[in-house]
Amino acid sequence: MKKIALNVRDFFLDDKILLAATISAIVTSFFNRPHLSYVNFHVIVSVFCIMTLVQVYQRLHVLDFFARELIIKSHSKRALMQMLLALTFVGAMFLTNDMTVLTFVPLFILIARQLEFSPILPVTLITISANLGSSLTPFGSPHNIFLVSFYKLTIRHFFEYSIPVLIVSIILLTATTFLFPKEPIKLHGLHPVEVEKGPLWYFIPLTVVVFLAVFSLIPLWITPILVIIAIMVFDPKLFKTVDYGLLLTFFCFFIAVGNLSHIPQIATFMRSIVGTAKQTYLTGLISCQLIANVPTEILLSSFTNHAHAMFLAINIGGVGTMFASLANLIAFKRFKKGWGKDIGKFLLVFTGMNFLFLIILGTFGYFLI
């Protein structure tokens, strides 16, 4: 019993956002009686299905395979960065920013050790690329799944929001690769990667089904049944790798926001700071830098109907401070563990480059609204 209690304690303490969400749900429940109706189960089920499928593609080494193939074709540091940023950007569209960072940051640190190549700027750009790439599809990040579900966006509307960000992001990321010289490189010791192709024949169609359910084009209840059956047949151990903490975070924030929206004074204040599209955008952008994009989205969306402004604020707001996105924290932890030095310099470069992107994209987003 004591061991279980310790595991539960560690589970919450290791995930500060979950801890904050849980405390928020508990505290706000003293001021308003919580109801299960506050919880958007469409979002929670959709996120569960997407995260589970991401674990499958990770297990099949799909991203690792493409990474290795592109890396061995690179003949200079600049070409290597162009390849990695392109793959990170595209990979994050389908496998989420968190999973992409988890894959590419350790991979690049391994390469950096071989080439005596400082990973500080590359890891920073890989993280920015993952955050921006994940914003361009509805299943690239949990917050986009939420936006599609909450605001009932159509496919057309979603891509009308995301494509302008896509274009500017590609231009900015391409420009940063010219910071790296055309110095020739030669890699050694990259192990071959084998993709298990058989399971892809049914997991790719299943992913399409989940995608359709996210947009409510088919009944949502079908997808968890199909996903659970597929995983039970393929590898039941994958259920242990799903980030249930994120699902619980969503649940707790839904309860907290539901409680807050029923406290008249709080509701009045929240509506006053998101009354217009530009107010929503600026409030969301600033809030992301302090409490991350997922909590910001759940908090503000209950008080505003400006879906376009919310999309831009949440997705652009993922760049900036270390706390703006979970992927940023993952990148920092992986850099610290894998490189183990130059931590201060990394924080300086990471923050400076992120704020440069935030200022440029943030200004661009302001004039899009």
FENCOR-V533111 format. One record per backbone hydrogen bond with DSSP energy under -0.5 kcal/mol. NH is the residue of the N-H (numbers start at 0). CO is the residue of the C=O. If there is no record, write none. Layout:
nh	co
NH	CO
NH	CO
//
This chain:
nh	co
4	0
5	1
6	2
7	3
8	4
9	5
10	6
11	7
12	8
13	9
14	10
14	11
15	13
18	14
19	15
20	16
21	17
22	18
23	19
24	20
25	21
26	22
27	23
28	24
29	26
30	27
31	27
37	34
38	35
40	38
42	39
43	39
44	40
45	41
46	42
47	43
48	44
49	45
50	46
51	47
52	48
53	49
54	50
55	51
56	52
57	53
58	54
59	55
60	57
61	56
64	60
65	61
66	62
67	63
68	64
69	65
70	66
71	67
72	68
72	69
73	70
76	182
77	180
79	75
80	76
81	77
82	78
83	79
84	80
85	81
86	82
87	83
88	84
89	85
90	86
91	87
92	88
92	89
93	89
93	90
94	90
95	91
96	139
99	95
100	96
101	97
102	98
103	99
104	100
106	102
107	103
108	104
109	105
110	106
111	107
112	108
113	109
114	110
115	111
116	111
122	118
123	119
124	120
125	121
126	122
127	123
128	124
129	125
130	126
131	127
132	128
133	129
134	130
134	131
135	132
136	133
139	136
143	140
144	140
145	141
146	142
147	143
148	144
149	145
150	146
152	147
157	153
158	154
159	155
160	156
161	157
162	158
163	159
164	160
165	161
166	162
167	163
168	164
169	165
170	166
171	167
172	168
173	169
174	170
175	171
176	172
176	173
177	174
178	175
179	176
184	74
190	188
195	59
196	194
199	196
200	196
200	197
201	198
202	198
203	199
205	201
206	202
207	203
208	204
209	205
210	206
211	207
212	208
213	209
214	210
215	212
216	211
217	211
221	218
222	219
223	219
224	220
225	221
226	222
227	223
228	224
229	225
230	226
231	227
232	228
233	229
234	230
237	234
238	235
239	236
240	237
241	237
241	238
243	241
245	242
246	242
247	243
248	244
249	245
250	246
251	247
252	248
253	249
254	250
255	251
256	252
257	253
258	254
259	255
260	256
261	257
261	258
262	259
263	261
266	262
267	263
268	264
269	265
270	266
271	267
272	268
272	269
273	269
273	270
279	275
280	276
281	277
282	278
283	279
284	280
285	281
286	282
287	283
288	284
288	285
289	285
289	286
290	286
291	287
292	323
295	291
296	292
297	293
298	294
299	295
300	296
301	297
302	299
303	300
306	304
309	305
310	306
311	307
312	308
313	309
314	310
315	311
316	312
317	314
318	315
323	320
327	324
328	324
329	325
330	326
331	327
332	328
333	329
334	330
335	331
336	332
337	333
338	334
339	334
345	341
346	342
347	343
348	344
349	345
350	346
351	347
352	348
353	349
354	350
355	351
356	352
357	353
358	354
359	355
360	356
361	357
362	358
363	359
364	360
365	361
366	362
367	363
367	364
368	364
368	365
//
